[in-house]
């Protein structure tokens, strides 16, 4: 018989796998059942009643989390020389164009967000096969292809994230750190869920918010009562 570790026993004493929790309860509980030695990320998974294979049911967008994600977002700006100072002043970590395109072609993707401008998308578009699978490809719909470079960088640094439903109809997103107060985790979760509800495709039928789970980097998933969120 497999031995249960001390940490696992502590978690099981606080957590009921069969129970659904309110969002407030889950945001406090995820802090209690996370036993890592580092500041773990808090993630939310929302299963939607959509068919992502149909263009009119694709859910994709951005949301500005009121308390940020707690993560220092590494931002690369690919722009023409006249926009470089604006990008640097806004806090971009890397700024340039041809030299970074060459680095990316060589396999470098050590950033969290790439922001660019319409006039250089011809060059950036050639990186689609590298950036696309990593979720780094700039897109006008997420505000990462824009002439207002400074504002875009500031928004990302302040906690703006982008999300996209996967092929199973699930939106996965990092929304906080476990060191956040439960109330702040809840605020961030509510902001994302409210944004998803506003974006409900007209073609989506039946229950839209099917299920919601909250977890940290190394904790079990906590099921949230979806009806209590939508109400």
N, C-alpha and C positions, 0 to 999 in steps of 0.2 A: 504494500500500500504506500502510495506516495506521501511523503511527509509535507505538511503545510508549514511554511515559514512563519516566523513571528510576525513579520510585517503583513503577510496575507491574512493571518488570524485577526490582526487589528482592523484591517480593511473590512473583512467579512462581518465583524462585530458592529460596524457602523452602516453597512450597505446591504440592501435587500435587492437581489437580482431580479426578483419577480415584481417588484413595486415600481409604479410610475410616480415621479415626483413633480411638484410644481417647479417652475423655473427658479424661483427664489431658493427653494430647498436644494435644488441641484447645484446652484452656484455656490452655496455654502458647503455642500457635501463634497464637491470635487476638490476643495481645498483640504478637507479632512482625510480623504482617502488617497491623496498623492504623497508618496513617501520617498521622493527622489532627493538627491543631495544637491540639486540645481534648481533654478527657477523654471519649472516646467511650463510649457505652453498649454493653453486651454483651447480646445477645438470644439466646434459645433458641427453637427451633420444634420441636415434637414432634407428629408425625402419628400419630393413634390409629386403631385398628381399630374405629371406632364409626360409627353413622349418626345424626348429630345431629338429623335430622328426626324421629326417634322419641324420645318423652319419656323412655323407660326406658334410653336410651343417651346422654343429655345428661351431660356432665362439666363441672362447675362447682364452684369452691370457693376456699379461701384457703390460703396457706402462709406461715409466718414464716421468711424467709431468715436463716440464722445470722449472716451478715455484712451484712445489709441490701442495698439496691440502689445505695447511694452517691449517691442522688438525694435532695435535700431536698424531701420530699413536702409539697405545699401542701394543707392540710386545712380544709375548710369544715364547721362544725357548725351545723345548723339545729335549734334547740331552744327550749324555753320559758325564760323569764327565770331560773327557779330552777336551771337546769342550766348557765347561762352561765359562772359562775366555775369550775365543775368542768372545763369544756371549755378555758377559757383556761389554767388551772393545768397541764393535761396537755400544752399546747403547740399548741393549735389556732391556725391563722393567721387565720381569720375565724370570728366567732361572732355569731349573730343568727337572725332568722326572717323576718318580713314584708319587711324592707328588702332582704334577699338574694334572696328569692323574686321580688321586683319587678325586681331587677337581672338575675336569670337570664332572666326573661321578656323583658327588654330585650336579651338576647344575651350577657350576661357568663357565661363558664364558665372563667375563668382559675384553675382549681384541679385537683388530681390526684385527690382523694377527697372525697366528701361523706358525712358521718355525720349521722344524725338519730335520732329516737325514735318509737316506735309512735304516740303520741298526736298527732303532727303530720303523719303520713303522708297524711292527707286533703288537706292543702295541698301537700305535696311531690309527691304522685301526679299532680297537674295539670301538673307539669313533665316528665312522661315523654317527650313528643315531642322535647324539647330535650336532656334528659340521657341518655335511652336510647341514641341513636346514638353518643354520645360515651363510653359506658361509665361514666357517672357516677351513674346512678340507684341510690340506696341499696337494699339488699336484705338481709333477715334472714339469708339463707344465707351471705352474705359478712361478717356481723357489723357491717354499717354501719347497721342499724336496731336499736337497742338502748337500754336504760335505763342501761347502764353506759358512759356517754359518755366518761369519763376514760380508762378502760381501752382502749376502742376507738381513741381518738386516740393513746395511747401505743404501741399495737401497730403502727399504721400508720407512725408516726414511727420505730419501731425496725426496720422492714423487712418488715412483713406486706403481702403483695400478694394480689390476687384474680386468678383466671384463669377462662377459659371457652373451651370448644372452639368453633371457628367452623364455618360451614356446610360446610367441606371436611374437617372432622374434625381440624383442626390447632389446637394450643394454642400461641400466641405469647406470650412474656413477656420483659420486661427483668429481668435477674438480677444485674447488676453493672456496674461501670465498668472500663474497660480498665486503669486504674491499680491495680486490685486485684492481689494476688498470684495466680498461677495456681491455687494450692491453695484460695484463698478462692472463686474463680470456680467451681471444681469442687464445693466444699461446697454452694454455693447451687444449682448445677445438680442435684446429687444429691438435695437436699432436695425440689425441685420434682418431679423424676422419681419419687422414692419416694412422694410424695403422690399423683401421678397413678396409679401402680400400685395403691395402696391403694383408689383410687376406681373401679377397673375395674367397669363395670356388669355385672351377671350376664347380661344379654342379649347382651353383646358376644361374638362368636364369632371363632375364629381368632387370628392374631397381634394382640396389643393394641398394643405399641409398634412401629409400622411403620418409622419413620425419625426421626432426630434430627439437627438442624443447629444449629451455633453460628456467630454472626457478630457483628461490631461495627457501629457506625453506618455506616461506609463501607468495610467489608472484604468480601471474597468469603465465601460460606458454606462452612463446614467440615463435611463429613459425618462423623458419629460412628457407630461400629459399635454398632448398637442391641443386638445380641446380648451384647456385653460389658457393657452397662449392666444388662440384665435378669438376667444370670447371677448 
